[in-house]
Structure formats: C-alpha cells, structure tokens
C-alpha cells in the first residue's frame, strides 16, 4: 500500500459527521491525528501530542506521550478501522479547543482485536511555538443505547 495514501487525512469524512459549529483548522487536525493513528505514524503523532500530555485510557489509567508513541512504534497498538460517527467541538478561547469524537474502532492491542464504539474527548492547545497539540483527553467505550436492542 502506498504510505502517502494512508497518511492523507480524510477531512471530508470528519466534516460529514460534524455537529454544530465547526472550525476547519481543528477538523483538519483531528483528521491528521486519525490518519496518523491508522498508519502508526509515530512522527506525526509526536508532532500532534504535547510533551506534557494527560490522557486517560479506557481502563482509567493515565497515559503519557512516551507510552502512546511506544505503543504505536512497537506495534502493541494497531488501529485496523477508525470510522467517525460524530464530531463536536467547542472553542474555549483563542488557543484552546475541546473536541468530542465518537468512532467505531477495531484496534489490535497486544495481539487481541478490540471492537466497539468509543468517544475521544481531547483538549487541543496552541502551545508556545504556535503549534496546536493535544494536551489532555480521555477515551471510553460508548454503551449501546437502550433502544438499540
């Protein structure tokens, strides 16, 4: 597979699920992060994640930037499918945006395939060098709605 095709962020796919006011720059950043996750592109992930990241995983444990990058680098985590269902965002100030992205995922974690619907909440901040990075966030499983039975 041509790696350049994998790394091309699909902005239109995220724009299609945007609810409420959008921000083209933030949609593009979310799309770039998604493409980097799917491609295990550690260099791009490193550029999008703050060194001082505070991120809570689905198990409730805090994870660091170094841990996240190593999981992708080593292959312990491999995104197989990442289908956006809903994207919302709220600009808190000129340099802070909170995003909430619901996605259907298939992720190989230490060789086990995990499937489900998850919601990422991310805090993006324009850091001192002028670049937007994720400084905080959380991912958790989305329970099926009661009427989905």
C-alpha positions in Angstrom: 0.0 0.0 0.0 1.3 3.5 -0.8 2.1 5.1 2.5 1.3 8.6 1.2 -2.3 7.5 0.6 -2.6 6.2 4.2 -1.3 9.5 5.6 -3.6 11.7 3.6 -6.1 12.9 6.2 -9.7 12.5 5.1 -11.1 15.8 6.2 -14.4 15.3 4.3 -15.1 12.2 6.4 -14.9 14.2 9.6 -16.7 17.2 8.1 -19.6 14.8 7.2 -20.1 13.9 10.9 -19.6 17.4 12.3 -22.4 18.6 14.6 -22.7 22.2 15.5 -20.2 24.9 14.8 -17.1 23.7 13.2 -13.6 25.0 12.8 -11.8 24.0 9.6 -8.3 24.0 11.3 -9.5 21.8 14.1 -11.3 19.4 11.8 -8.1 19.1 9.8 -6.1 18.4 12.9 -8.5 15.7 14.0 -8.3 14.2 10.5 -4.5 14.3 10.6 -4.5 12.6 14.0 -6.8 9.9 12.7 -4.7 9.2 9.7 -1.6 9.0 11.9 -3.3 6.5 14.2 -4.3 4.3 11.3 -0.8 4.4 9.8 1.1 4.1 13.1 2.9 7.3 12.0 4.9 8.0 15.2 6.5 11.1 13.8 3.1 12.8 13.1 1.7 11.6 16.3 4.7 13.1 18.2 4.1 16.4 16.5 0.4 16.5 17.5 0.7 15.4 21.1 2.1 17.7 23.8 5.1 16.5 25.8 3.0 17.1 29.0 0.0 15.1 27.9 -2.6 14.0 30.4 -4.6 11.3 28.8 -7.0 8.8 30.5 -7.4 5.5 28.6 -10.4 3.2 28.5 -9.1 1.4 31.6 -9.0 4.6 33.6 -5.2 4.7 33.7 -3.3 7.9 32.8 -1.0 7.5 29.8 1.9 9.7 28.7 3.0 10.8 25.3 6.0 8.5 25.5 3.8 5.5 26.3 1.4 6.3 23.4 4.2 6.7 20.9 6.0 3.5 22.0 2.7 1.5 21.8 2.4 2.6 18.1 6.1 2.2 17.4 6.3 -1.3 18.8 3.0 -2.5 17.3 1.4 -3.2 20.6 -1.4 -0.9 19.4 -2.5 -1.1 15.7 -5.6 0.7 14.5 -7.4 -1.5 11.9 -10.5 0.5 11.4 -11.5 4.0 12.6 -14.9 5.1 11.4 -16.0 8.5 12.6 -19.7 8.8 13.6 -19.9 12.2 15.3 -17.6 15.2 15.9 -18.4 18.1 18.1 -16.1 20.9 19.1 -16.1 23.9 21.4 -13.6 26.8 21.2 -12.8 27.9 24.8 -10.5 30.7 23.8 -8.2 31.8 21.1 -5.8 29.0 22.0 -8.0 26.2 23.4 -10.5 23.9 21.7 -12.2 20.9 23.2 -13.3 18.1 20.7 -15.5 15.1 21.2 -15.2 12.4 18.6 -17.4 9.3 18.6 -15.9 6.5 16.4 -16.4 2.8 15.6 -13.0 1.2 16.2 -11.2 -2.0 15.5 -7.8 -1.9 17.3 -5.3 -4.7 17.8 -4.0 -4.4 21.4 -1.2 -6.8 22.2 -2.5 -9.1 19.5 -6.1 -9.1 20.7 -8.7 -7.4 18.4 -10.9 -5.0 20.3 -14.0 -3.7 18.5 -16.6 -1.2 19.7 -17.8 2.4 19.7 -15.7 4.8 21.6 -15.7 8.5 22.4 -12.5 10.6 22.5 -12.6 13.9 24.3 -9.5 15.9 23.5 -8.2 19.3 24.7 -6.2 21.0 22.0 -4.0 24.0 22.9 -1.8 26.2 20.8 1.5 25.8 22.6 4.3 28.4 22.9 5.7 27.5 19.4 2.4 28.3 17.8 1.5 24.7 17.0 -1.7 23.0 18.1 -1.3 19.9 20.2 -3.4 17.6 22.3 -2.6 18.4 26.0 -5.3 16.3 27.6 -8.0 13.8 26.9 -10.0 10.7 27.6 -11.3 7.8 25.6 -14.1 5.5 26.8 -16.4 2.9 25.4 -19.9 4.1 24.4 -22.6 1.9 25.8 -25.3 0.9 23.3 -28.4 3.0 23.6 -31.3 1.2 25.4 -33.5 1.4 22.3 -30.9 -0.3 20.2 -31.9 -3.8 21.4 
